[in-house]
Amino acid sequence: MAAIFNVFPLILIPVLIYNLLAFGSTVAGTTGADVRRNLTNEWFSVPMASQEPGVAGVLQTVEWSVTSGDMLILISLVLLFVELLKSTSTGTSAIFNHALSMLVFIICLVEFLLHPAFATTPFFLIMIMSLLDVLAGVVVTIVSARRDVEFGGSSH
């Protein structure tokens, strides 16, 4: 079970969630514009301590509103953090993870460029997170391979 966890790219989870939202909505007869609009729906708001002048100069409490797109980005950031921690491991499972992460990025790029429901800032940020996952994995693998190849201490 742990081997599957090491191979499975976690950044795929928000990509799949977005795909379910986008393709599920478009199958139901809505358009890409409807999907984009749904990402701006407010999930909840939190009153803040700050205030600003409102109508007739009366101070009003400022509210921080969180949308469904914001929540998807938050989930993606948490999973990217876990992926970055996983990228420090080496071995065969790490190589498969990097390959699958690259595949996830390519799928995201194609969807972003070709499907109108994916032309949103939240999906763009998820796509960039998948790219960062790929880059981090490759860089860590190269650095650790270089360290493994050095025999003994370097005299420079």
Buried (B, 14 or more C-beta within 10 A) or exposed (E): EEEEEBBBBBBBEBBEBBBEBBBEBBEEEBEBEEBBEBBBEEEEEEEEEEEEEEEEEEEEEEEEEEBBBBBBBEBBEEBBEEBBEBBEBBEEBBEBBBBBBBBBBEBBBEBBEEBEBBBBEBBEBBBBBBBBBBBBBBEBBEEBEEEEEEEEEEEE
